[in-house]
Amino acid sequence: MYINKGSTMNLTCIVKHSPEPPPSIVWSHNNLEINYDSPRGGVSVITEKGDITISYLLVQKARDSDSGKYMCSPSNANPKTLIVHVLNGE
């Protein structure tokens, strides 16, 4: 996925066909669990649980350091990975 520097990044993780909603969904960036209280700020997660569980990772004002591998890891399903490239508008 390619996004422009300074824009809002919205990564969406969808869990379907699960016998029950996952008790937790962990988001990581370059194999490190994302800390939503970090000094970087502007990073949040919204999770809607149900027959289909959807988790949104929102990153405000994307910067170069936000590039890399993102992983969504539901506690009762296989993880999914996405590579994000933050571009300087070129």
C-alpha positions in Angstrom: 0.0 0.0 0.0 1.3 3.5 -0.9 0.2 6.6 1.0 1.3 10.2 0.9 3.3 11.7 3.7 1.0 13.8 6.0 -2.1 11.9 5.1 -4.2 9.6 7.4 -3.5 5.9 7.1 -6.4 3.6 7.7 -5.6 -0.1 7.8 -8.5 -2.5 8.2 -8.5 -6.0 9.5 -11.6 -8.2 8.9 -12.1 -11.5 10.8 -14.8 -13.7 9.2 -16.0 -17.3 9.7 -14.9 -17.3 13.3 -16.9 -19.3 15.9 -16.8 -16.2 18.2 -15.3 -12.7 18.0 -11.6 -12.7 18.8 -11.0 -11.7 22.4 -8.2 -9.4 21.3 -6.6 -8.1 18.1 -2.9 -7.0 18.3 -1.5 -4.6 15.7 2.2 -4.5 15.2 4.6 -2.4 13.1 7.9 -4.1 12.0 7.3 -6.9 14.5 6.9 -4.6 17.5 3.4 -4.3 19.1 2.0 -0.8 18.5 2.0 1.4 21.6 -1.1 3.7 21.4 0.3 5.9 24.2 3.6 6.6 22.5 5.0 10.2 22.2 4.3 9.9 18.4 0.6 10.4 19.0 -2.2 10.2 16.5 -2.3 6.4 16.5 -5.6 4.7 17.5 -7.5 1.5 17.0 -11.3 1.0 16.6 -12.6 -2.5 16.8 -16.2 -3.6 16.1 -16.9 -7.1 17.3 -19.7 -9.3 15.9 -20.3 -12.1 13.4 -17.7 -10.2 11.3 -15.1 -8.4 13.5 -13.5 -5.4 12.0 -10.5 -3.6 13.5 -9.2 -0.3 12.1 -5.7 1.0 12.7 -5.7 4.8 12.2 -2.4 6.7 11.9 -2.7 10.5 11.6 -0.2 12.6 9.7 1.8 9.7 8.2 5.6 10.1 8.3 8.5 8.3 6.7 9.0 6.2 9.9 5.5 4.8 9.5 6.6 2.9 6.5 7.1 -0.9 7.0 5.4 -4.1 7.7 2.0 -4.0 9.6 0.5 -7.1 11.1 -3.0 -7.7 12.4 -3.1 -10.6 14.8 -6.5 -11.8 16.0 -6.2 -14.0 19.1 -8.2 -16.8 17.4 -7.3 -16.5 13.7 -4.2 -16.3 11.5 -2.4 -13.0 11.3 -2.3 -10.9 8.1 0.5 -8.7 7.0 0.6 -5.5 4.8 3.6 -3.5 3.6 3.1 0.3 3.7 5.2 2.8 1.8 4.9 6.5 2.9 5.7 8.6 -0.1 6.9 12.2 -0.2 4.2 13.1 -2.7 6.2 12.1 -5.8 
